[in-house]
Structure formats: structure tokens, C-alpha cells
Amino acid sequence: MMRKVSWSLVLSVLVMTPAVWAADEGQSNLFAGDIGNAVWTLVIFLLVLLILGKFAWGPLLSGLQQREEFIRRSLQEAKDDREAAEARLQEYEAKLADAGAQATEIVDKGKREAEKASASIEEKARSEADKMVERARREIDLAKQSAIKDLYATSSDLATEIAARILQRELNAQDHERLISESIKELGDLEKN
């Protein structure tokens, strides 16, 4: 604080001195071309430069340098943040691509499993249908054989009755069974042919 006051005092004295001399000589024009006036103006100008350099420009330049450093730091931080953001973006894009590949794989796996299940169900249905057809054929064969036996029995009864009428006599049970067996045998031979 003391130093600021002393410099201001020196500056005031130096500024006032040429004005006092000029008043003594009777000159009031600053631009009259007096060499002493020019020297004092130069000295005052240099002192003003020195004082301004010490007290005004120093803090001003310091403030500007601090501002420049702040801007430089801000730009560097922005650059670092941008690079970090780009790295995170690439990481997210890689994760997104990986997730897309996993989703595609899951969908493909689901399709394969669905196709496999569909083929399995279809195979089971075909197998059940084949079993049902085979069962129906066996039942048809059994019904056919039963019908043939019934037909043979009925036809042999009819043949026996017709033969009895023709012969006018009645056949005994042994004759009857013999005729039935022979008829069944003949029909079986005819069926095979």
C-alpha cells in the first residue's frame, strides 16, 4: 500500500512540475515547441508507462493469461471429454452389435428348436396314424376272417339243408361237421388263389 502511494506521489509531482515551470515562464501552450517541455512529456510518458506496467498492465496481463490458461484447459477438457465420449460410443456400438448378434442367434435357435419340435410332433402324429391304420387293418382282417367263418358256417348249414332235402334224409352231426370242414377247406383254397 505504501509503495502505491509513493509512486502516485512521484507521478503527481512529475506531472505537475512542467506545468509549474511553464506557468513561470508565461507559456501556456503545451505544443509551443519547447525542448524542456518535450523532455518532461517524454519522462512523464515513460513514468506513466512504468506505473501502468506495474499496477495496471501487470494485473491486466495476469488476468488475460489466467483467462487464456482457463480457455486452454477448457479446450483440453472438451477434447478429452469428446475422445472419452467417442470411446464410449464405440463401446456402446460394439455392445449393440454383440446384442444384435446374440438376438439373431437366439431367434435362429428358437426357429431351429421350433422346426425340430414340429418335425417331432409330425413324426409322432405319423407314427400314431400308422399304428391306427395297422390296428384298423388287423381289425378288418379279423372281422373279415370272422365274417368268412360265419359265411362258411351259414353256407354249410344251407348246403346241408339243401343236401338233406335233396337226399330226403337228415344228416347226422358227424356228416354235418365233415361237410363243413370240407367246405371251409375248399373256400380257403379258393381264397388263396
Buried (B, 14 or more C-beta within 10 A) or exposed (E): EEEEEEBEEEBEEBBEEBEEBBEEEEEEEEEEEBEEBEEBBEBBEEBBEEBEEEBEEEEEEEEEEEEEEEEEEEEEEEEEEEEEEEEEEEEEEEEEEEEEEEEEEEEEEEEEEEEEEEEEEEEEEEEEEEEEEEEEEEEEEEEEEEEBEEEBEEBBEEBBEEBBEEEEEEBEEEEBEEBBEEBBEEBEEEEEE
